[in-house]
Amino acid sequence: MKKFIVAAVLLAVLVPAVLAGCGGTKVPAGAIAAVGSGVVTQQQFDAIWTQAEAQYKNTAGAPAFPKAGTAAYDQLRASIVNYLVQNEVIKQQAAKLGVTVTAAALDTRVKQITTQVGGQAKLDALLKKNSVTIADLKDQLQAQMLQDAVKAKVATQSKLTDAQLLAYYNDPKNKHQFQTAESVDARHVLVKTKAEALKVQKLLEANNTNAGWAKIAKQYSIDPGTKNNGGSLGNFAPGRMVKAFSDAAFALNVNQVSVPVHTQYGWHVIEVTKKTPASSQTFAQAKAQIKSTLLYTQQTTAWDKWLKTTLAAAGIKYAAGFNPADLTPSPSASPSPSAT
């Protein structure tokens, strides 16, 4: 549940580094960035920075909080700036798109989190531990909910035709997604020697019933995972078991007790109780699955494109020391070899 409480810092690392802009000009006092008609304030940055320090301190196994002057320190600064700038851009775009998060929806989300963490007292303790106020929590939740709502709005532009779905179904590269391999349900008794396996084989052929398997597996099998459930291995496809075992199992007829089969685990006596033939989904059967897969890809691509384009057009300007491009410079290109 901490991911909801400290969403800002966790989400920061996911913000794409496309917030290019000029630094150090036309940024009002008290702000770290000017974003279109709005700003990101130093106070907003400081609040999340404090939360980040608390998270590092309170997360078991976390590294030490980055020291000033290190690459990790600058990366954290850049991530927080990116997060706050993206939130401001999305807020402005949401207003243009007519997208809002109602107070009722926000209250419902807060109540859900309160219940999930075990009540108001536990939520208050968790917030305090991570240097998050209830106002911080609501701001971060509202930003995430607003992004989700804008994302959903952008996603409505994604359309798929039956022809596209059918082309995906017929593409040889995708055929395996709609095919189910042959499988068997089997049981076995595992023993140490071939002599023991021959004895077990005779006992099972003489009493090839569920009760017989339960009794004999419990008495003789050295497989702790199956000896107490009649030797049942459940359902499996070719290749799931070691080769000698798999080959023997798939060669058996249903209800046929095998001769002893040797593997690195010992000697097995096997019976296949059911065979399920290979099958393929028809297009009609697979259509919903295909549509879901393609829509997800299409919508993700559309969102990434929309976000990159919108951020690039936002006219973002940064105060000195806060431009993410300066804090996380791209590696310089390797020098080209000299012409000879």
C-alpha positions as CSV (number, residue, x, y, z in Angstrom):
1,M,0.0,0.0,0.0
2,K,3.0,2.3,0.3
3,K,2.9,2.7,-3.4
4,F,-0.2,4.8,-3.1
5,I,1.1,6.9,-0.2
6,V,4.4,7.8,-1.8
7,A,3.2,7.7,-5.4
8,A,5.1,10.8,-6.4
9,V,8.6,9.4,-6.0
10,L,7.7,6.0,-7.4
11,L,6.1,7.5,-10.4
12,A,8.9,9.9,-11.0
13,V,11.2,7.3,-12.4
14,L,8.6,6.4,-15.0
15,V,8.2,9.9,-16.4
16,P,9.8,10.0,-19.9
17,A,12.8,12.2,-20.2
18,V,11.4,14.3,-23.0
19,L,10.8,17.5,-21.0
20,A,13.2,19.5,-23.1
21,G,13.1,23.3,-22.4
22,C,15.1,26.3,-21.7
23,G,16.6,26.8,-18.3
24,G,17.1,29.9,-16.2
25,T,14.7,32.3,-18.0
26,K,11.2,33.6,-17.4
27,V,10.7,31.4,-14.3
28,P,8.9,33.3,-11.5
29,A,10.4,33.7,-8.1
30,G,9.6,30.7,-5.9
31,A,9.2,28.4,-8.9
32,I,11.5,25.8,-10.4
33,A,9.8,25.6,-13.7
34,A,7.3,27.5,-15.8
35,V,4.9,25.3,-17.7
36,G,2.6,27.0,-20.1
37,S,0.2,29.0,-18.1
38,G,1.3,27.4,-14.8
39,V,4.4,26.8,-12.6
40,V,6.0,24.1,-10.5
41,T,7.0,25.6,-7.2
42,Q,10.0,25.1,-5.0
43,Q,7.6,24.1,-2.2
44,Q,6.2,21.3,-4.3
45,F,9.7,20.0,-5.1
46,D,10.8,20.3,-1.5
47,A,7.8,18.3,-0.2
48,I,8.5,15.4,-2.5
49,W,12.2,15.6,-1.8
50,T,11.5,15.2,1.9
51,Q,9.2,12.2,1.2
52,A,12.0,10.6,-0.8
53,E,14.4,11.0,2.1
54,A,11.9,9.3,4.4
55,Q,11.4,6.5,2.0
56,Y,15.1,5.8,1.7
57,K,15.4,5.8,5.5
58,N,12.3,3.6,6.2
59,T,12.7,1.0,3.4
60,A,14.5,-2.1,4.4
61,G,17.5,-2.9,2.3
62,A,17.4,0.5,0.5
63,P,20.7,2.2,-0.2
64,A,21.8,5.3,1.5
65,F,20.1,8.5,0.4
66,P,22.1,9.9,-2.5
67,K,24.8,12.5,-1.6
68,A,24.9,15.9,-3.2
69,G,27.1,16.0,-6.3
70,T,26.6,12.3,-7.2
71,A,24.9,11.1,-10.3
72,A,22.2,9.4,-8.2
73,Y,21.4,12.7,-6.5
74,D,21.0,14.5,-9.8
75,Q,18.9,11.7,-11.2
76,L,16.6,11.9,-8.2
77,R,16.2,15.7,-8.7
78,A,15.5,15.2,-12.4
79,S,12.9,12.5,-11.7
80,I,11.0,14.7,-9.2
81,V,11.1,17.7,-11.6
82,N,9.9,15.5,-14.5
83,Y,7.1,14.1,-12.4
84,L,5.9,17.5,-11.2
85,V,6.2,19.1,-14.7
86,Q,4.3,16.2,-16.3
87,N,1.5,16.6,-13.7
88,E,1.2,20.3,-14.5
89,V,1.1,19.6,-18.2
90,I,-1.6,17.0,-17.8
91,K,-3.6,19.2,-15.5
92,Q,-3.6,21.9,-18.2
93,Q,-4.5,19.5,-20.9
94,A,-7.2,17.9,-18.8
95,A,-8.9,21.3,-18.6
96,K,-8.8,21.6,-22.4
97,L,-10.2,18.1,-22.8
98,G,-12.9,18.6,-20.3
99,V,-11.5,15.9,-18.0
100,T,-11.9,16.2,-14.3
101,V,-11.6,14.2,-11.1
102,T,-14.5,14.9,-8.8
103,A,-14.2,15.4,-5.1
104,A,-16.4,12.4,-4.5
105,A,-14.2,10.2,-6.6
106,L,-11.1,11.4,-4.7
107,D,-12.8,10.8,-1.4
108,T,-13.7,7.3,-2.4
109,R,-10.1,6.6,-3.4
110,V,-8.9,7.8,-0.1
111,K,-11.4,5.7,1.8
112,Q,-10.3,2.6,-0.2
113,I,-6.7,3.2,0.8
114,T,-7.7,3.8,4.4
115,T,-9.5,0.4,4.4
116,Q,-6.6,-1.4,2.6
117,V,-4.0,-0.2,5.1
118,G,-6.1,-1.2,8.1
119,G,-7.9,1.9,9.2
120,Q,-7.3,5.6,9.8
121,A,-4.8,5.2,12.6
122,K,-2.6,3.0,10.5
123,L,-2.9,5.3,7.5
124,D,-1.9,8.3,9.7
125,A,1.1,6.4,11.0
126,L,2.2,5.4,7.6
127,L,1.8,8.9,6.3
128,K,3.8,10.3,9.2
129,K,6.6,7.7,8.8
130,N,7.0,8.8,5.1
131,S,6.7,12.6,5.8
132,V,3.5,12.7,3.8
133,T,0.5,14.9,4.9
134,I,-3.1,14.0,4.1
135,A,-3.0,16.9,1.7
136,D,0.1,15.5,0.0
137,L,-1.7,12.2,-0.4
138,K,-4.7,13.7,-1.9
139,D,-2.6,15.8,-4.3
140,Q,-0.7,12.8,-5.5
141,L,-3.8,10.6,-5.8
142,Q,-5.6,13.4,-7.7
143,A,-2.6,13.7,-10.1
144,Q,-2.6,10.0,-10.8
145,M,-6.4,9.8,-11.2
146,L,-6.3,12.8,-13.6
147,Q,-3.5,11.2,-15.6
148,D,-5.6,8.0,-15.8
149,A,-8.6,9.9,-16.9
150,V,-6.7,11.8,-19.6
151,K,-5.1,8.6,-20.7
152,A,-8.5,7.0,-21.0
153,K,-9.7,10.0,-23.1
154,V,-6.7,9.6,-25.5
155,A,-7.4,5.8,-25.6
156,T,-10.8,6.4,-27.1
157,Q,-9.1,7.5,-30.3
158,S,-7.9,3.9,-30.8
159,K,-9.9,1.9,-33.3
160,L,-9.6,-1.6,-34.7
161,T,-11.3,-3.2,-37.6
162,D,-12.2,-6.9,-38.0
163,A,-9.7,-7.0,-40.9
164,Q,-6.9,-6.0,-38.6
165,L,-8.0,-8.7,-36.1
166,L,-8.2,-11.3,-38.7
167,A,-4.8,-10.3,-40.1
168,Y,-3.3,-10.8,-36.7
169,Y,-5.0,-14.2,-36.3
170,N,-3.7,-15.4,-39.7
171,D,-0.1,-14.1,-39.2
172,P,2.0,-17.3,-38.9
173,K,4.1,-15.6,-36.2
174,N,1.0,-15.5,-34.0
175,K,-0.5,-18.9,-34.6
176,H,1.1,-20.5,-31.5
177,Q,-1.1,-18.1,-29.3
178,F,-4.2,-19.9,-30.5
179,Q,-3.0,-23.5,-30.3
180,T,-3.1,-25.8,-27.3
181,A,-0.7,-28.8,-27.3
182,E,-1.7,-32.4,-26.6
183,S,-1.6,-33.2,-22.9
184,V,-2.1,-36.0,-20.5
185,D,-3.3,-36.6,-17.0
186,A,-1.0,-39.1,-15.3
187,R,0.1,-40.7,-12.1
188,H,3.1,-42.6,-11.0
189,V,4.9,-44.5,-8.3
190,L,8.6,-43.8,-7.9
191,V,11.0,-46.3,-6.3
192,K,14.7,-46.7,-6.1
193,T,15.3,-50.0,-8.0
194,K,14.0,-51.8,-11.0
195,A,13.1,-54.8,-8.9
196,E,10.9,-52.7,-6.7
197,A,9.3,-51.1,-9.8
198,L,8.5,-54.6,-11.3
199,K,6.8,-55.5,-8.0
200,V,4.8,-52.2,-8.0
201,Q,3.8,-52.8,-11.6
202,K,2.3,-56.2,-10.8
203,L,0.5,-54.8,-7.8
204,L,-1.0,-52.0,-9.8
205,E,-2.0,-54.3,-12.7
206,A,-3.8,-56.5,-10.1
207,N,-5.6,-53.5,-8.5
208,N,-5.7,-50.7,-11.0
209,T,-8.2,-48.5,-9.2
210,N,-8.0,-45.2,-7.5
211,A,-8.0,-47.0,-4.1
212,G,-5.3,-49.3,-5.3
213,W,-3.1,-46.4,-6.5
214,A,-3.7,-44.5,-3.3
215,K,-2.6,-47.5,-1.2
216,I,0.4,-48.6,-3.3
217,A,1.7,-45.0,-3.8
218,K,1.6,-44.3,-0.1
219,Q,3.3,-47.5,0.7
220,Y,6.1,-47.6,-1.9
221,S,6.6,-44.2,-3.6
222,I,9.6,-42.1,-2.7
223,D,8.2,-39.0,-4.4
224,P,7.1,-36.8,-1.4
225,G,5.0,-34.6,-3.7
226,T,2.7,-37.3,-5.0
227,K,2.8,-40.3,-2.7
228,N,-0.1,-39.1,-0.5
229,N,-2.4,-38.3,-3.4
230,G,-2.3,-41.5,-5.3
231,G,0.7,-40.6,-7.3
232,S,-1.1,-37.9,-9.3
233,L,1.0,-35.6,-11.4
234,G,-2.0,-33.7,-12.8
235,N,-2.1,-32.5,-16.4
236,F,1.1,-31.8,-18.5
237,A,2.1,-31.3,-22.1
238,P,5.1,-32.8,-23.9
239,G,8.4,-31.5,-22.6
240,R,7.2,-30.6,-19.1
241,M,8.7,-33.8,-17.6
242,V,12.1,-35.3,-18.2
243,K,12.3,-36.8,-21.7
244,A,12.3,-40.5,-20.8
245,F,9.3,-40.0,-18.5
246,S,7.4,-37.8,-21.0
247,D,8.1,-40.2,-23.9
248,A,6.8,-43.1,-22.0
249,A,3.7,-41.3,-20.7
250,F,2.6,-40.1,-24.1
251,A,3.1,-43.5,-25.6
252,L,0.7,-45.2,-23.2
253,N,-3.0,-45.8,-23.8
254,V,-5.4,-44.5,-21.2
255,N,-5.6,-46.7,-18.1
256,Q,-2.5,-48.7,-19.2
257,V,0.1,-49.4,-16.5
258,S,3.6,-48.9,-17.9
259,V,6.7,-51.1,-17.6
260,P,9.3,-49.6,-15.3
261,V,10.8,-46.3,-16.7
262,H,14.2,-45.2,-15.6
263,T,15.1,-41.5,-15.0
264,Q,17.7,-39.7,-12.9
265,Y,15.1,-39.7,-10.1
266,G,14.7,-43.5,-10.0
267,W,12.3,-46.0,-11.4
268,H,8.7,-45.0,-12.3
269,V,5.6,-47.0,-12.9
270,I,3.2,-44.7,-14.8
271,E,-0.4,-44.7,-15.8
272,V,-2.2,-42.1,-18.0
273,T,-5.7,-41.5,-16.8
274,K,-6.8,-39.0,-19.5
275,K,-5.5,-37.8,-22.9
276,T,-6.5,-34.3,-24.2
277,P,-5.8,-33.9,-27.9
278,A,-4.2,-30.8,-29.4
279,S,-6.6,-28.1,-30.3
280,S,-6.8,-24.7,-32.0
281,Q,-9.0,-21.7,-31.3
282,T,-11.1,-20.5,-34.2
283,F,-11.0,-16.8,-35.1
284,A,-14.4,-16.3,-33.5
285,Q,-13.1,-17.9,-30.3
286,A,-9.9,-15.9,-30.3
287,K,-11.3,-12.5,-31.5
288,A,-11.9,-11.0,-28.0
289,Q,-8.3,-12.0,-26.9
290,I,-6.8,-10.5,-30.1
291,K,-8.8,-7.3,-29.7
292,S,-7.6,-6.9,-26.1
293,T,-4.0,-7.5,-27.1
294,L,-4.0,-5.1,-30.0
295,L,-6.0,-2.4,-28.2
296,Y,-3.5,-2.4,-25.4
297,T,-0.6,-2.0,-27.8
298,Q,-2.3,0.6,-29.8
299,Q,-3.5,2.6,-26.8
300,T,0.0,2.4,-25.1
301,T,1.6,3.7,-28.3
302,A,-1.0,6.5,-28.7
303,W,-0.5,7.6,-25.1
304,D,3.3,7.6,-25.4
305,K,3.1,9.7,-28.6
306,W,0.5,12.1,-27.1
307,L,2.5,12.6,-24.0
308,K,5.8,13.2,-25.8
309,T,4.2,15.6,-28.3
310,T,2.3,17.5,-25.5
311,L,5.3,17.8,-23.3
312,A,7.5,19.0,-26.2
313,A,4.9,21.7,-27.1
314,A,4.4,22.9,-23.5
315,G,7.1,25.6,-23.7
316,I,8.7,24.4,-20.4
317,K,11.4,26.7,-18.9
318,Y,13.5,25.7,-15.9
319,A,15.1,27.6,-13.1
320,A,18.9,27.3,-12.9
321,G,19.8,23.8,-11.5
322,F,16.5,22.2,-12.3
323,N,16.7,21.4,-16.0
324,P,16.5,17.5,-16.2
325,A,18.5,17.6,-19.4
326,D,21.4,19.2,-17.4
327,L,21.0,16.8,-14.4
328,T,21.0,13.7,-16.6
329,P,23.1,14.4,-19.6
330,S,23.3,11.9,-22.4
331,P,26.6,10.0,-22.7
332,S,28.9,11.7,-25.1
333,A,29.4,9.9,-28.4
334,S,32.6,7.9,-28.9
335,P,35.0,9.8,-31.0
336,S,35.2,8.7,-34.6
337,P,38.5,7.2,-35.7
338,S,40.8,9.6,-37.6
339,A,40.9,9.2,-41.3
340,T,44.2,7.9,-42.6
